[in-house]
């Protein structure tokens, strides 16, 4: 599957900005500390999320803010903003199947259409979930600690 860790990190960024934004200045360093990764990775993803209109980034005292209500930001919005390999969710293997093998000769025909159907379902599922769910689940999990 072609979904990278960028997607979950990009979900983490607005979720943390929403959760902590009232009490802290949300910077790439702050987010990197929460995520456990290099601030450069966070800054690169923040650029993509900003370009997609999902967050705003103000230098100085501003920091990161989510630009619209969390229930209006779907997983698809985030995925679409940060994933560069979304056109082909599945790739056929680069080797050339053996034409003398019954499976090798027919595998492409047997798979015909199935990966595209799965990709469509995946995209629909991404559109069903939003960041409000994530932040709600975070608040529940944090309350249980």
Secondary structure as GFF3:
##gff-version 3
##sequence-region A 1 145
A	DSSP	alpha_helix	5	20	.	.	.	ID=ss1
A	DSSP	alpha_helix	28	35	.	.	.	ID=ss2
A	DSSP	alpha_helix	39	51	.	.	.	ID=ss3
A	DSSP	beta_strand	55	58	.	.	.	ID=ss4
A	DSSP	beta_strand	63	66	.	.	.	ID=ss5
A	DSSP	three_ten_helix	70	72	.	.	.	ID=ss6
A	DSSP	alpha_helix	75	82	.	.	.	ID=ss7
A	DSSP	alpha_helix	102	111	.	.	.	ID=ss8
A	DSSP	alpha_helix	114	128	.	.	.	ID=ss9
A	DSSP	alpha_helix	131	144	.	.	.	ID=ss10
###
